[in-house]
Amino acid sequence: MAETLPPDRNRSAGKNRGGKSGKVADFRYKRPPQPDSRSPGGGREPRAKAAGSDARRPMRPVDKNGAGKNASGKPARTRPDLADIGAIRSATHGEAYAALDLGTNNCRLLIARPSGRDFTVIDAFSRVVKLGEGLATTGRLSDAAMDRTLGALTICADKLQRRNVRLARSVATEACRRAANGPEFIERVRRETGIALDIISAEEEARLAVLGCHILLESGDGPAVIFDIGGGSTELVLVEAGNEGSSRVPRILDWQSVPWGVVSLTDTVGRGEDSEAARIARFAAMRAMVTQSFAPFAARVTEAARHPDIRLLGTSGTVTTLASLYLELPSYDRKAVDGLIVPAGEMREISARLSVMTPFERATLPCIGQDRADLVVAGCAILEAILDLWPARRLGVADRGIREGILRSIMAAERQSERSLKALKSQRGNGRGGR
């Protein structure tokens, strides 16, 4: 990214135990490339369908025909930083790139090949691993959580081998940053799977999220906040006005990371939902905790939030899940959700309905299921707190983020490396010709 992020005023630099960023995959992945003829998918334009006005009306699936039209987006153009250049090893034309994001709740892998200044996805993997389950109360990753995660990472390692990936970056975020045994787990992963996970800072996590999804910012002249609600933390980033749909990465003006994500907030507040009154009180407690943590950032962006045309873009399972409910999809459809623009009031309404439902009622809803039923309420509380401090009229939804940011970052660094090498060869050639 062209700009350096301002220091996090609420997180110490010592939280990044992973050392220097930019690790690459084990040598076992460096095999000759094989051709692949798949083509990239398209984006999404917003749909005007609303979910309804009754806060208690049951959410029900409808036919997803007309859920939206595809719209192509321009690829992001980035300037690599030193960490990204450190991740680069020489790659021949056609070889695959990979980005792995191990979060507090999910393990996600994306494998792609360059396509001009963009990339074509050739394989992907996502699994709920709940790595940070219980971390908020114990301070450690549990044996069961680590075993689940290793199972998912083993699948990722197999995919990296089969796709002949020789250029990869694998990162771990809040759960491994906070856990006392985080570094031990990282070493175990390297030993058992060959994947070299890099525990990145909250600053780097915010930067990669912006790099991966900024292209979906709604058109407008006002400043924007891009946020990522994770499993163990939430990142808020204030970016400069304008540049909607531009390939240039917007300049970051301010940012904050707080240690509240859907897992850490749920574990801290507890799961007591025996009555409607208890569910209402629980949701209020979640909102209050998050709002308090956001207070320093909210104070700093007060002036920017007064602009009449502020914009908001979210990348997380929370916003994509709520967007699916807004569209009343019978099952999750990335093409329908990624790039959607939803009225903020509709998202608040859906949050309110979910917060008073029982866990069983939430689990029966399409696009939520058992895996998200006990966590989505915490996500709603975080989203509500964001909408309070940044009262945009609409919310952009992105089903992309850190992995795409990693891919764009290492591809940009590779292009820069190639340009530098060509320039050096040219200089040497000119020098020989002059003697």
N, C-alpha and C positions, 0 to 999 in steps of 0.2 A: 504494500500500500504506500502511496506517495507520502502520506503524512505519518508523523509519529503520534501515537496516542498519548494524551495527557496522563500523568500518574493517577493511579486509583487512590482516591483520598480515604478510602475505608478498608483497603486490603493491603497487607504488608507485602513487600517484594519477596520476603522469605517464604511465602506460600508455595512458590514454584520450586518443587524439589527435583524437577526433572532435568535441571541444568540447561545446557544449550539446546535450543530447538534444532530440528532438522535431521533427525535420524531417518535412515532408510531401511527397507526390508532386508532380511537376511539374504546372503548370496544365493540361496537355493531358488530364489525367484527369478534370477537373471538368466533366462533361457531365450533362444532365438524366437522372433515373433512369428505369428501365423496370421494370414489375412482374415478379415471379418467384414462382411458386407452389410451389416445392420446400419440403419440410418437413424439419426436423432429424432426425438419426439418434439411436439410443439408445445406452446405455452397455453395460457387460459385468459379469456376475457371475462369480465364480471357478468353475473346474471342478476336480474332485478327481482327475483322471487324472494319473498319474505317468509319467515317461519310462522308468523301469526302474532296476535297481540295478547292473547290470554296467557299469563305467566304460568298457569297450571295446565294448559292444554297439552295432552299427551303428544309426544313427538312420534310421528309415524313415517315409515318409508313410503315414497311414491315412485312412479316410474321416472328414471333419470333422463329420459329423452328430453332434449332441450336444456340440459344442465349447463350448457354454455358452448361458445365457439372457441376454436383454437386461434391463437394469435402468436406469430413468431416474435422472438425478442432478440436484441443484439447481444453479442458476447461481451463479457467484461474485459477491459484492458487494464492491466495492473503493472506497477513497478515493483520488482522483487526486492525484498530486504535481505540483509545478510543471512538471516536464519534460513530463508528460502534457498538462497544460493548454496548454502551449506548442505542442503538436502539433495542437491543435484549430482548425478553421475551421468556420464556421457551415454546418450541413448540414440540408437539408429532409427531411421524412419519406420514408422508402423508399429513400434513397440508400445505396449500398454503402460498407462499410468494408473496408480491406485491411491485411494484415500480411505483411511479407516478411522472412524470416530467412536471411541469407547466412552460412553457417557455414564451417568449414574443409574440410568434406567435402561438404556438401549445400547446395542452394539450394531453399528452400521458400516457397510463397506460399499464403495463405488469404484468400479473399474472402467476406464475409458481410453479412447485413442484420440489424438489430436485431429481436429477437422477445421482447417484454416486457423482462425484465432479462437475457435470454440472447441468443443470436444463431443465425441459420440460415445454414449454409454454402451458398453458391451456386456456388463454384468453388474448385479447389485445384490445386496443381502442386508436384511434387517431383522433383529430379534430382540425382544424384551428380555433382559437378563437380570434386572434388578440388582446390579452390583452394589449399589449403595443402601440396600435394605438393612435397616437397623443401625446404620452408621451414625445417625444423629444422636443416638442414645449411648452407643458403645465406643465410638471413635475408631472402630476397626471394621475392615471388610470381613464378613463372616465366611466360614468354610464353604457353606452351601452356595453363597453368592459367587464366590470365586470359582467353584466347580462349574456352576451354570455358565459363567462367562467364558471359562476355558473351553467348554463345549462349543460355544458360538465361535470363538476365535480359531478353533481347529478347523471349522468349516471355512472360515475366511482364508486360512492358510492354504487349504486345498484349492480354493478358487484362484488364489494368487498363483499357485503352481500351474493349474490347468490353463490359465489365461496368459501364461508366459510373461508375467509382470516382472520388470527389472527396475522400475523406478516407482517407489512408493513412499508415502509418509503416513505413519500411524500415530494417532494422538489419543491421550487419555485426559479427562477433564476433572471436574470437581470431586468426584468420589475418591480418585487416586490422589488428588491434591490434599484432601483433608484426612484421609485414613493414615493412622500410625503405621500400618503395614502396607501402605500403598507401594513404596519402592520394592519391597519384597515380592509383592504380587507381580509387578512389572518384570522383575528378573525371572520369576517362575514362568511367565508368559513367553519370554524370550527363549528360555531353556526348553520348554515343552512344545512350542509352536514355531519358533524361529522369527516371530514378529517382534520387532523392536519398537515398543510403545514409548512415546515421548510425553511426559506429563507437562502439558503446556500451562502457562499462566492464564489467569482470567483475562488479562489484557490481550493476549494472543487469541484467545477464544472469541472475544468480541470482534477483533479485527477480521478473523476468518469468516465469522458469520456475516459481517457486512459485505465482505468481498464475494461471498457466495450468493447473496440474494438481493443486493442493492438494485439490480437491473429491473426488479419488479416494483420499485417505488411508483406510487401513483403520480400522475402528472400534476404539476402545481408549482407555485412560486415560493411557497413557504418552506421553513425548515422541517426536518423529519426526524422522528425517533424510530430506530430499528431495534427490536428486542428479540431475545431468545430465551424462552422459558424452558430450562432444562430439568433434569431430575434432581440435581443437587444445588443448582445456582440459577440465577437469572441475570442476564446482561442487558443493559440499556445503553444505547449509543445515540447521541445527538449528532446529526450530520447537517452539512450546509444546505442552503436553499437551492432549488433548481436541480438541473441535471437529471430529471426523470427520464428513464429509458436510455440514458447515455451510457456509452461503453466506459467512460471515465469513472473511476471509483470516487465517490463523493468524499470531501474532506471531513474528517472527524473533528468535531468541536469539543465534545465532552463525552464522558462515559462513566458508568458505574457497574460493578458486579456485586450482588448480594447473595449470601449463602442460603437462599430459599428457592428450591425447585419443587417439583410435584412430589418427590420422594421425601426430601428433607423436611418440608413443611408438614406433610402428612404424618411422618414419624414423630415430629416434635409436638404437634397439637394433639395427636391421638386419633383413634378411629371410632370414638363413641357416637353412634348414630341411632340410638335406641328409640328416639321419638323425634317428631318434627321440631319440637322446641330445642332439643339437643343439637339437631343438624343446623338449625338457624344460628345457635350460639357458637357452634364450631366454625361455621363459615365466617361469622363476624370476627372471631378470634384470629383466624388466618389472615383476613384482610387487614386487621389492625397491626399484626406483626410485620407484614410485608410493607405496609404504608410507612411504618416507623423506619424501616430499613431504607426505603426509597427517599426519605425526607431530605438528606443532603443533596441528592441529585435534583429533586423537585425544586428545591430552593434556588439552585444554580440555573435551572432552565425556565424559571418563572417568566422572565421577559420574553424569551423565544416563544413560549406557549401562548402569549397574547396575540401572536400573528393570526390574522383571519383565515389563513390558508395552510395551517399546519397539516402534516401528513404522518401516517403511522403504518409501519410494516412489521409483521410478526412472523418469526420462523420457529415453530415448535409443534409438538404433537398436540398441545392444547388448542392452538388456533386452527390447525387442520381438522381436528376432531369437531370443534364447534362449527367450522365452515361446512363440514359434511352434514351436520344436523340442520344448518341453515338451508342447505340445498335439498334436504330430505332425501339423501341418497340411501338406497338399500344396502350398499356396500361401498367401501372406500374407493375413490377414483381419483388418482393423482392429477390426471389431466383436467378434471373438473374443478379441482381445488387450487392447484398451484397458479398463482396470479389473480385469484379472485379478489374483488373489492366488495366488502360487506359493510352495511351501515353499522356504526358502533353501537347504536341503540339496540339493534337486533342481537348483537353478540351479548350485550348486557342481559337482555331478556332470556336468552338461552341459558346463560350462567345462573340466573335467578331460579329457573325451573330445575336445573340440575342440582342446585345446592339443597333443595328441599326433598328431592327424591331419595328413596331408600337405595342402598347398594344394589339390591336385586333389580329394582326398576331401572337403574342406570345400566346394569349389565345386559339387560334385554334390548337396549337401544342399538340400532345399527351403528357401526363405526366406533362403538365404545367397547362392548364385550367385557369379559371378566378381567382381562389384563389392565384395562384403564378405569374400570368402575370405581376402584378405591383411590385413584390418584387424580381423576379429572376435576374433582371439586377444588383441590388445592390449586390446580392450574387456573381454574375460574377465578379464585380469590386473587391470584397474582395478576391476572388480566384486568380485573376490576380496578386494582390499585394502579395499574399503568394507565388505564383510561381516566382515572381521577386526576393524575398528575399531568397527563398530556391529552386533553379533551378533544381529540380529532373527531370529525364527523363520520369518518369512514376508516375502516381497517383493512389494509392489504394483507393477504395471506400467502405465505411462501412455503412450499414443500421442498425446500433446499436450504443449504446453510453451510456448516463447517466443511463437509466433504467437498462440496463444489468449490468452496473457497480455497481449500488445499489444492485441488486440481488446477484451478486457475493460477494459483500462486507458483506452483512448481513448473507449470507450462510456461508462464511468463519468464521465470528465471532461466529456463532452458533456452528460450528464444534470445534472451539477453546474452547468455553464455555463447550461443552460436554467433550472434552479431559481433561480440567482442573478439572471438576467435578469427572471424573473417577480417575484421579490421586489423588485427595483429599480423595476419598473413599478408594483407595488402601493404602494410607498412614495411614489412621485411622485404617484400617483392620490390617495392619502390627503392628501398635502400640498396639492394643488390644491383638494380638497373642503373643507379647513379654512379656506381664505382667503375 
